[in-house]
Amino acid sequence: MITFGSERMLTFGGVAKHGRGWLPLIGLNALIGSGVTLALPTVLGRSVDSIVAGSGYTRWLVVAASLIALGVAASIVDAFAGAACVAETTAWLRRRLVKHVVRGGPDGAREFETGDLVTRVSANASDAAQAGPAAVTAIAAIAPPVGSLVLLAFIDPWLAAAFFGGVLLVILVLWTFAKRTADVSLAYQETQGRIAALLSESLTGLRTITAAGTAQREESRILASLPELHRHGVVTWRILARSGAQAAVVGPLVLVAVLAVGGLQLVSGRITAGDLFAASQYAVLGAGLGNLTGVLGELARAKAGVRRSAEVITIEHVPHGTLPLPAGPGQLTFDQVSVVADGNVLLDNVNLDLPGGLTVAVVGPSGAGKSVLAAVAARLRDPSTGQVSLDGVPLQAVSRRILRKAVGCAFERPQLVGRTIGEAIDPHAVSPVRTLAAARATHAHDFVSRLPDGYFTSLRKAPMSGGERQRLGLARAWPAGRLLVLDDATSSLDTATERQISRTLTEDRQHRTRLIVTHRPATAARADLVIWLDQGQVRAIAPHADLWHNPSYREVFG
């Protein structure tokens, strides 16, 4: 078992304890409710005896009315506290899950499908947040039957014996229900995750699906698991119905047994009419233990939600050091860098020493390892062996804040985030001047200025081509202080715009190092150096003009 405060692990108890101040309040109200439930039959029994005697019943009726009012108030407070506890715990858990996903980087979440991950963070986190209130409610629900047994023993031991035999049957029903429901709840949530993963995948490629005319086939693929989901749901309801039916049969048997014994004791004069009335109410409470099936169902869903959330918590954070970067030109060094994934060698013993301030193009055929090299240079993934250094400092030793200020990245298909165009360029909203400067440098200002609301245009509603999105991605990366890594980030630009941006990069006044993955010979020609990759290995490093004499090099560009 692990402690609640652990940053690395997650348990049912840890989630439940996060209820903090709400759980004691929920527990207190549950105790008050149980106390009222247990006291009311006795008070009503005394009222019956007083009515039979013809005197003193007013006092008992006032006490009964007060108890009922107290019970109603406790129920209202309990409902509010339960909802607040679940809301706060859900928010805490989602923040923690999102933190692990985001700080795990691209590699951390690789083992999860996108849709499944969204389901875990949203729906499953909400189920898991029920852990605390459900656990307290389940424990509190035991108090009335146990209290009923004790109070029946005070009235008459034989009544307690009859009650106890029936309650054992109810407990057996509940135990069977809880055991079967836990497995079914987990299977149901896992199937939901698979469907969400397929849907997310299809939404990403919806344009291709529509163009290929495979919408019906894709619909069938997404919904292929729907019968399995239906099957799990039916099993859940069958378990619930069977347990409810069993409890419905056992409950009246408990009541009949207590009333039969109570009737005999009443005839023999050992108990009063009020005692018999109270005993019947306590028997109903014992039979009501079967109502715990709903609470146990919540516990099962919470347990499954915690389990699926805990798998997300296992995502490793990308570790960062605490060192600053010394003053330097942006010299980038690869020292025996290899990257292996799923048994495949993506980079093989790469050694590079790139002088700072140069434009360096990375070329090679498909699958040569260009994007992997770019990702390692930007520390979007770590090498399996070896290390990458910037101005003599290993990237893993640099603090997160300093590294991200020093290194900027732009991609072929940038994912833009923020509410507006301006926020997409500068998520930290450092200054409008910086936003405008980055947009002008990457020629994004050319089209942003034509939008109705300019940089305040809603990102979601802004009509943009692939090339315009790439320009915004470039603008977002532009403020980097020392190294720009562009992974095919100009592939969708028209020739004229690409030439303008290439000139801007080549004539960079900040003299940053620019590592550019490209498929265009013109871009490679404008670079100071070209890294020619083939099957994860560096085949040559030289200016484009020198390499162009090699027929194999020319074949890289088709």
Secondary structure, DSSP 8 states (H G I E B T S, - for coil): ---TT-SS---HHHHHHTTTTHHHHHHHHHHHHHHHHHHHHHHHHHHHHHHHHTSSHHHHHHHHHHHHHHHHHHHHHHHHHHHHHHHHHHHHHHHHHHHHHHHTHHHHTTTS-HHHHHHIIIIIHHHHTTHHHHHHHHHHHHHHHHHHHHHHHHH-HHHHHHHHHHHHHHHHHHHHHHHHHHHHHHHHHHHHHHHHHHHHHHHHTHHHHHHHT-HHHHHHHHGGGHHHHHHHHHHHHHHHHHHHHHHHHHHHHHHHHHHHHHHHHHHTTSS-HHHHHHHHHHHHHHHGGGGHHHHHHHHHHHHHHHHHHHHHHTS-------B---S-S--EEEEEEEEEETTEEEEEEEEEEE-TT-EEEEE-STTSSHHHHHHHHTTSS--SEEEEEETTEEGGGB-HHHHHHHEEEEESS----SSBHHHHH-TT---HHHHHHHHHHTT-HHHHTTSTTGGGSBTTT----HHHHHHHHHHHHTT-SSEEEEESTTTTS-HHHHHHHHHHHHT-TT--EEEEE-S-HHHHHHSSEEEEEETTEEEEEE-HHHHTTSHHHHHHT-
